């Protein structure tokens, strides 16, 4: 899909027990942020989740990140740099959802 509209990515994360305090989390955060910024990503907002009034699991946090386009957003989370830090992510997080929107109208 080629789409030059800006694209918002919603990142949901649930930490493993103590995952936020690991050196793997520190390294993953540093490299993931650098990868996102290198691809034009801009953090719009960050939220720590207090409770879930609906169904399903409750993530610990949600980030909204804007990218220049849908294709760039997809590339950011499928490039070799991001793939190389997935083992670090897996130490820190129980679950991570990377939700890519269709882009703004």
Phi and psi in degrees as a GROMACS rama.xvg file:
@    title "Ramachandran Plot"
@    xaxis  label "Phi"
@    yaxis  label "Psi"
@TYPE xy
-101.839  121.584  UNK-2
-148.129  116.772  UNK-3
-87.9783  3.36124  UNK-4
-72.8116  151.428  UNK-5
-61.0881  151.264  UNK-6
-130.888  133.232  UNK-7
-101.936  131.963  UNK-8
-107.81  132.314  UNK-9
-105.525  117.538  UNK-10
-105.813  124.436  UNK-11
-114.717  132.97  UNK-12
-134.977  139.995  UNK-13
-122.751  120.321  UNK-14
-75.8602  147.807  UNK-15
-69.4488  160.534  UNK-16
-53.1744  120.419  UNK-17
73.2877  3.90361  UNK-18
-61.1717  -31.9533  UNK-19
-70.8026  -17.5845  UNK-20
-100.434  8.69966  UNK-21
-89.3836  155.091  UNK-22
-66.5577  -27.9791  UNK-23
-64.7509  -40.18  UNK-24
-63.7345  -43.4269  UNK-25
-59.2323  -46.7886  UNK-26
-68.4471  -42.9671  UNK-27
-59.6804  -46.86  UNK-28
-59.9467  -46.752  UNK-29
-59.9513  -49.4725  UNK-30
-74.2586  -36.8161  UNK-31
-65.1889  -43.425  UNK-32
-62.4329  -43.6661  UNK-33
-63.4248  -40.951  UNK-34
-62.9803  -45.1829  UNK-35
-62.2247  -46.4039  UNK-36
-63.8306  -38.3662  UNK-37
-63.5155  -23.146  UNK-38
-102.816  16.3742  UNK-39
84.4786  11.6426  UNK-40
-71.239  137.936  UNK-41
-130.042  121.642  UNK-42
-69.1303  121.24  UNK-43
-86.7782  -40.2584  UNK-44
-165.94  157.134  UNK-45
-130.979  140.231  UNK-46
-138.286  132.852  UNK-47
-90.1004  134.158  UNK-48
-90.5016  129.015  UNK-49
-89.5185  -45.8051  UNK-50
-161.808  163.982  UNK-51
-116.278  118.286  UNK-52
-91.1596  -0.663199  UNK-53
-107.104  -148.931  UNK-54
-104.494  163.257  UNK-55
89.545  -175.71  UNK-56
-70.2653  154.75  UNK-57
-111.053  115.333  UNK-58
-69.6295  159.379  UNK-59
-78.5145  -30.7875  UNK-60
-150.891  162.347  UNK-61
-135.138  135.429  UNK-62
-119.527  140.672  UNK-63
-112.265  121.032  UNK-64
-125.867  129.629  UNK-65
-97.2144  135.327  UNK-66
-119.215  156.729  UNK-67
-60.6415  -28.0587  UNK-68
-158.287  165.875  UNK-69
-58.6547  -48.4312  UNK-70
-60.3675  -40.3922  UNK-71
-66.9366  -39.1634  UNK-72
-60.7973  -46.922  UNK-73
-61.7907  -45.2493  UNK-74
-61.2059  -37.8445  UNK-75
-58.1678  -38.1111  UNK-76
-100.443  8.4977  UNK-77
-129.629  3.26694  UNK-78
-76.8652  170.038  UNK-79
-62.7857  -37.2135  UNK-80
-61.8386  -47.7193  UNK-81
-65.0697  -43.0687  UNK-82
-58.0087  -35.5281  UNK-83
-70.2648  -19.0089  UNK-84
-102.162  2.45388  UNK-85
-60.1091  -38.7792  UNK-86
-60.195  -34.4542  UNK-87
-67.0792  -43.8884  UNK-88
-58.3547  -42.044  UNK-89
-66.0879  -25.4039  UNK-90
-72.7896  -41.9805  UNK-91
-82.1983  -32.5364  UNK-92
-116.88  140.594  UNK-93
-78.5373  -39.4908  UNK-94
-150.626  139.023  UNK-95
-134.827  128.292  UNK-96
-114.579  129.904  UNK-97
-116.192  101.288  UNK-98
-103.317  117.492  UNK-99
-103.244  122.472  UNK-100
-82.3304  168.313  UNK-101
-76.5171  -13.2999  UNK-102
107.823  158.347  UNK-103
-78.8466  150.17  UNK-104
